[in-house]
Amino acid sequence: MSNNSSAVVTQLPTDQELVLKVIPMPADCNANGDIFGGWVMAQVDLAGSVVPARYTKGRMATVAVKEFVFKQPVRVGDILSFFSKVDRIGRTSITVKVEVFAERYFSQGQYAKVTEATVTYVAIDEAGQPREIAKNLP
């Protein structure tokens, strides 16, 4: 399977929803000048929760990350675009696919996929117990 992880694209996904845009700052980077993977993971968790919130209509918790792939480093000043779409809806859970594209500071209009992840959220009640997702979905 060929995977050109350094491929640059000029068009962002049209089959997913743009749920977050953010620019990492110097406080978010390690000693090498690259953005901490944990910072990117936190942003993916936030971005991934946007679409499921429409279905859960209440509290939810991140319960699993099936896959998390860092394809390229993220740098200070990159404009990150987080795209998400529902992968699966269960009785109490929703799994989403999140893809992150970087528009590099010095190459505006060109994007590189830097991260992708599959995250599962569970709808929870006030006691933190799983609850069913309403059948009247958006």
N, C-alpha and C positions, 0 to 999 in steps of 0.2 A: 504494500500500500504506500503510495507516494504522498508525502506530507510536506509541502513547502511552507514551513512556518514563518518564513521571512517574506512571504508574498505581500505586496502592497496592493490595495484595491482603491478605486476612486468612488465606489458606491457602497453605502452602508446597507444592511439588510432591510428589505421591504416587507418581509413576512413575519416580522417580530415588532414588538413595541419598544420605542425608546423610553426607558423608565428613569434614567439618571444620567446626568453629565456632571463631571467633576474634574478639577485640575489638581493633581498632587503637588504639595508644597515641600520645601526643604526639610521641614520637621518630620515628614513621612518617609525619609530615605535612610538607607544604611550607610556605612562608612565608605562603600564603593560608589555612592551616588545614585544607586538604583532604589526604587520605592520598595519598602518592605512588603513581602508576600502577604503577611498578616493584615496589612492595611488594605491591600487589594481584596483579600478574602472578606473583610468586614464590609467593604463597599458592595461586593457581589451579594452578600447576605441582605443588605438593605435593598439593593436593586431587585433581587429575586423575590422579595416580599411584597412588592407593589401590586402585581397582578393577582396573586392569591388573596390579598386583602379584600378584593371585590367579591370573592366567593365566600370567604369565611365570615365576613361582616362582624368581626370581633377579634378577640385575642387569638394569636397563633404563635407557635414556637417552631424554630428550626430544629429538625430531628435527624436529618441525615444529609451528607454530601456524598453522593455516589461517585462523582468524578470532579476533579479540579485540575486543570491543566494550565500551566504557565508556559506560553509559547514563546514569548519575547519579554525582555525587561521593560518595565515602565519607568519613565524618567520624569524628573521634576519639570513641570511646564507642559507635559503632554495633556491634551484635551481628551479625556476618556469618555466614551459613549457606551452605556450599558444597555443592551437589548435583551428582552425577555419574552418567552412564550410558554404557555402551559404545555407540559408534556403528558401529564396524566392526572386525572382527578379520581380519588378513591372515596370511600365512605367518610373518612375523617381527615384525609391528607390530600395535598396537592404537590405535584412535582413539576418544577420548572427548569428550563434550560436558559442559562444566562451566557451571553457572549459579550466580550469587552473589546472594543476597538480603540486604538490610540491614534489621534491625529497629532503627529509630531510637531513640536514647537517650530522647527525650521522648514517643515514641508506641509504647509496647510493645504487641505483639499485631498490629501492622500492618507489612507488609513491602513493600519496593520492590526490584525487580530492578535491581541496579547494574552487573553485569558478566556477560558470557557469552563463552565461548571454546570452540574446538575444538582439542584438543591430541593429537598423535600421539607415541607412545612405541615404541621398538624394544627387543626383548629382546636382550641382549648377553652374550657369554661373558666369561671372565676377561681375555681379551686385548682386549676392547672391540669384538669383531666380532659382527655380527648372528647370531643363532641362532634356530632354529625354535621356535615356541611349541608346547608339548605338546598333543596332540589330546584328552587327557582334561581337558576344561574344567570348571570348577566349575558 
